[in-house]
Amino acid sequence: MSSEWTTSSLLDHYEVRSGLSKPAKDFGSGYPFLTFKDVFYNYFTPESLGDFVQSTQKEREGCSILRGDVFLTRTSETMHELGMSCVALRDYKDSTFNGFCKRLRPKPASDLLPEYVGYYLRSPRFRRAMLALSSLSTRASLNNEMIGRLEISFPSLTVQTQISGILKSLDDRIALLRETNATFEAIAQALSKSWRVDFDPVRARMEGRAPGGMDEATAALFPGGFEESELGLKPAGWSVTRLSDVLRIKNERVEQLKVPEYASTNEGLIPRAEIYKKQLAVSASKNKIVRRGEIVFGLSRKVLNFGQMTDEIGSVSSAYKVYQVDSQKVIPEFLGRLIRTRAEYFFNAVSASSREGQSVSSEALGMLSFVQPPRNIQNILLLAMQPLLLRSKACLEQLNVLTEVRDTLLPRLISGQLRLPAAQAAAEEALA
């Protein structure tokens, strides 16, 4: 099957151009802008661009984004992350792209399907070629000469369409599951905020109304008024607790244990293999152990990353701070949900002078306080959220299965080693 394919240089199909470089003051308003992050993390450009930049008509004409355009990251901190690709599947009016990326615009005679290209350039085959090429450079930087040495293999347009259709069907379901999971999480966050930040059940009782979403017996467990505290008005009888009273810093190291690695992201603790292709370090022995219920704080580009371990055991970067929750004083899951609900408040643990790679201040974190309801209220809230969290977990499990199927099929389809009927059957079974 692979003998029916053609191999040629990328430059046989594309014209190359660098992106738009502007001062920081020009960002945040103006016209749509494709960021480095958009390119790095996506096979295909997002449906809509969420970032903006002040750009002239000449800049928008020269750095436009049209269907079929390929974007490659031209610089990176490591060779492994160089040349990450993203392909536009439609035109983006008045949009430009980041100067740290290269745009490959299709030549009129090219017979490459954009959807197929998007998968090929993310395949292990192309990534190995990119790594081999980048290792010859003294720095992780991609130039036009290097791009000219990269190749793409492809079958007929009909087969390209079939291959990309199989993979896209899996990706479409994965995207839907992500959206569904985000909806469950948003509802859970709204419920958490209503009970623990806005104190809606207490306000309802004060006004003589029945609190929404709970029976009379449950509503009676909430106080019927407020009292002053160092944090302002709080439900009567609820306490104010400092994080230093319920968190204990841990420095347990992996050493000789074999445990999976996790990354602390804005979405929580995520198995590292799901978002990165390389390990944290050559030797994992110095990584920190994190166990179920424990809390991790990390810092990336001055953004406080927070996660709570839901699996039995894992490990995180030695740069992260790991904390054990005193379960005798507060239910760990309750505290974790509160921190996620009030992320902007807990960001105060990051000093204004912090740089990427630095840790949060344990002293500053410990001084932050929260309003703590009695344990029975903590349990009731977690119980109310449980159906949402279970459905969210089921979404994630199905998403992981589909991702694994896609990642298994992709290299075999791209290399021509797997017949289309077999691949279609595997995809349909996973989607059933």
Phi, psi and omega in degrees: 000317182293340179292343180274004185262161178247142175240129180210168180289147175302325182287349172289340186246341189226152168257139187254140175213146175275163185270195188269127176247123184223155175292157184304327183295341182275354183264153177109343177207164179114237186250155182304147188218127176274116186272167175302318181296320177303317181288315187297321190260359187231140172294321183231153182298147180300157179302321176223149181266125186266357180250157185223154180213149174282117183223150179274167178299321179297318179294321180291327177288319183284328183246037182289168180233116181235160178305135179096344178297137177251134178243131179238132175293126186262356177213150182199163179288333180226157179296329182296336185254010181277146175070028174291140191247157176205136186241135178278130179257003176202171176279146177239107185297133175060023183260154175230174183229163189294142180291347177272015179233156172254139174255130175251107182264130183300138172284152183305328185274356183294138179248033177266135177274127183306319180298319179295316180300319180303320179282321181299315184288348175257002182284154176305326181300310181289321180297324176295319179296320179294318180296318179297323180288316183291335180292344179275350181267148180282347177215159183283083182216137183251121179245175184296325180296320178293318179301323180295343180265358178270144183238161174226137177252139185206149176268197177296162180299324179298315181289323175304317180297318180293316180298310182294329178296319178297311182291323181292328178298322177290317181294324178296319178292322178299317179297319179296319178295323177296317179295318179296316179297320179296325178294315178300317181295320180295320179294317179297318179296320180295319178295316179299316180295321181298317184279321194250347179245312180271343179055044183300319179299323179292316180297322179297316180295321178299325183269004177078018179258156175279124178302136182290145173078016178211154180279175185297321181295320179292317180300326182293342179285342180273143177294159182259015180193181183241166173216158182288149175208175179297342178260009184098201181293136176223158177303135182303131177091345177279150185260162172253123186237137175274148178298329179298339180278343185236353180247138175234122182291142181237147177226032179293127184259156181295315183053247184263000182289152175252100182228150180292152179265144179235154175245139176269116183235178177293347178259006179109194178281125182232135175309126188300325183296340181284339184233345179231150182265352183234161179285169178296318183206163178301318176248125182272000188299330183269355176299156183266138175285138174227130185247167184310132178088344181284156187248140181237132173243130176230169181226125179221120180050045179063018175252129180281116177263131183233140175208154176236133185288125178252343175272176185293314183202151177196190178219153179226171180303146178295344179282343181281157172259129180247132182233138173267137180267132177286099185290348176285337183258328181206143178290124185307316181294327178295314180295318180300318179292323179296316180298318180294325180292327183242048185303322183295329179288315183285348173297343179297349177283353178261125180284155182297337183264004183295146176241163178302136180099340176279161181263166172290160178274117179297324180294315180294321179296316183296335182280346179288142184242160176215156177276123185247117177282168175301160185299325181295326177291321177302314180296320181296317180297313180297324179293320179294328181275345188304315179302320178296316183291326178293319178292324176296317179298319179297321177300314182295321179296316179293321178300316180295323178295313181295322177297319179295320178296314179300315183291337176281318182287324188306304183296329181285325177288316182296329181273351182080012183278342184244129178291144184300318179301321179293319179295318179297320180295319180295320179294317180295324177295319179292327183276345183296000000 
